[in-house]
Amino acid sequence: MGQQLNIILIGFMGTGKSSVGRKLARKLNKEFIDTDQEIEQLIGLNITQIFKKYGEVRFRSEEKLMIEKIASKRNCVISTGGGTVLDPDNVAILKNNGILICLTASPATVLSRVGKNNNRPMLKNKSSLELISSLIDERKPYYKCADFSVDTSDLDIDEIVEKIFLFLDERGLLNAEVNG
């Protein structure tokens, strides 16, 4: 059963979900899917443009449809958008065939990682430490649905992947074949 499960990365923006997801997928011989990239490809606009043109409600609607589509796949590493877990239906759908791993980071770390990136609609060009802190605090209860959490603040990608790998291994959730 373990080899068919999806590994779903949840967490706030800038915690490393996409970077860690790509590397973890390679290590586990799984397909990597980034829900935000899938939505961008489908609509033909980046996330910021989608928010600007259609608003957050439309984006969340597209996100929910994408989650439903992707969650039916098997044996994938899925990186979700930071707000995916705000909808309890998304969490239930993802948990049905997956293990949820939450990546966290301190507000200062998030700011250093995304502060220069204008492609973060929830920051609306106000990449202040206070705004990031309040958004993280607001979303903390939603991230508690995770089966495992890793604070990525002081770790590099390889260390994060290794922590997730060990968690999965300890629970017997790894494929027989894994890339070294």
Solvent accessible surface area in square Angstrom, and as a share of the most:
residue,aa,sasa,rsa
1,M,185,0.83
2,G,12,0.11
3,Q,90,0.40
4,Q,80,0.36
5,L,13,0.07
6,N,2,0.01
7,I,1,0.01
8,I,1,0.00
9,L,0,0.00
10,I,0,0.00
11,G,1,0.01
12,F,7,0.03
13,M,16,0.07
14,G,11,0.11
15,T,1,0.00
16,G,22,0.21
17,K,17,0.07
18,S,38,0.24
19,S,48,0.31
20,V,0,0.00
21,G,0,0.00
22,R,91,0.33
23,K,69,0.29
24,L,0,0.00
25,A,3,0.02
26,R,147,0.54
27,K,36,0.15
28,L,1,0.00
29,N,66,0.34
30,K,18,0.08
31,E,92,0.41
32,F,48,0.20
33,I,8,0.04
34,D,11,0.06
35,T,0,0.00
36,D,38,0.20
37,Q,82,0.36
38,E,56,0.25
39,I,0,0.00
40,E,42,0.19
41,Q,145,0.64
42,L,115,0.57
43,I,37,0.19
44,G,59,0.57
45,L,46,0.23
46,N,53,0.27
47,I,16,0.08
48,T,39,0.23
49,Q,84,0.38
50,I,0,0.00
51,F,27,0.11
52,K,179,0.76
53,K,137,0.58
54,Y,87,0.33
55,G,26,0.25
56,E,67,0.30
57,V,131,0.75
58,R,88,0.32
59,F,6,0.02
60,R,52,0.19
61,S,56,0.36
62,E,22,0.10
63,E,1,0.01
64,K,57,0.24
65,L,106,0.53
66,M,7,0.03
67,I,0,0.00
68,E,79,0.35
69,K,121,0.51
70,I,3,0.01
71,A,10,0.07
72,S,81,0.52
73,K,77,0.33
74,R,129,0.47
75,N,42,0.21
76,C,2,0.01
77,V,0,0.00
78,I,0,0.00
79,S,2,0.01
80,T,3,0.02
81,G,7,0.06
82,G,15,0.14
83,G,4,0.04
84,T,0,0.00
85,V,4,0.02
86,L,57,0.28
87,D,41,0.21
88,P,101,0.64
89,D,72,0.37
90,N,2,0.01
91,V,20,0.12
92,A,64,0.49
93,I,50,0.26
94,L,2,0.01
95,K,78,0.33
96,N,131,0.67
97,N,16,0.08
98,G,7,0.07
99,I,24,0.12
100,L,0,0.00
101,I,0,0.00
102,C,2,0.01
103,L,0,0.00
104,T,51,0.30
105,A,11,0.09
106,S,44,0.29
107,P,41,0.26
108,A,61,0.47
109,T,23,0.13
110,V,0,0.00
111,L,51,0.25
112,S,78,0.50
113,R,100,0.36
114,V,1,0.00
115,G,26,0.25
116,K,184,0.78
117,N,58,0.30
118,N,120,0.62
119,N,61,0.31
120,R,72,0.26
121,P,20,0.13
122,M,36,0.16
123,L,3,0.01
124,K,130,0.55
125,N,125,0.64
126,K,123,0.52
127,S,32,0.21
128,S,44,0.28
129,L,74,0.37
130,E,130,0.58
131,L,48,0.24
132,I,0,0.00
133,S,34,0.22
134,S,59,0.38
135,L,15,0.08
136,I,19,0.10
137,D,86,0.44
138,E,113,0.51
139,R,6,0.02
140,K,109,0.46
141,P,85,0.54
142,Y,95,0.36
143,Y,19,0.07
144,K,158,0.67
145,C,32,0.19
146,A,22,0.17
147,D,67,0.35
148,F,58,0.24
149,S,63,0.41
150,V,4,0.03
151,D,84,0.44
152,T,0,0.00
153,S,26,0.17
154,D,137,0.71
155,L,44,0.22
156,D,80,0.41
157,I,69,0.35
158,D,80,0.42
159,E,81,0.36
160,I,5,0.03
161,V,6,0.04
162,E,73,0.33
163,K,91,0.39
164,I,0,0.00
165,F,35,0.14
166,L,86,0.43
167,F,12,0.05
168,L,1,0.00
169,D,75,0.39
170,E,131,0.59
171,R,130,0.47
172,G,59,0.57
173,L,29,0.14
174,L,33,0.17
175,N,23,0.12
176,A,104,0.81
177,E,135,0.61
178,V,49,0.28
179,N,72,0.37
180,G,112,1.07
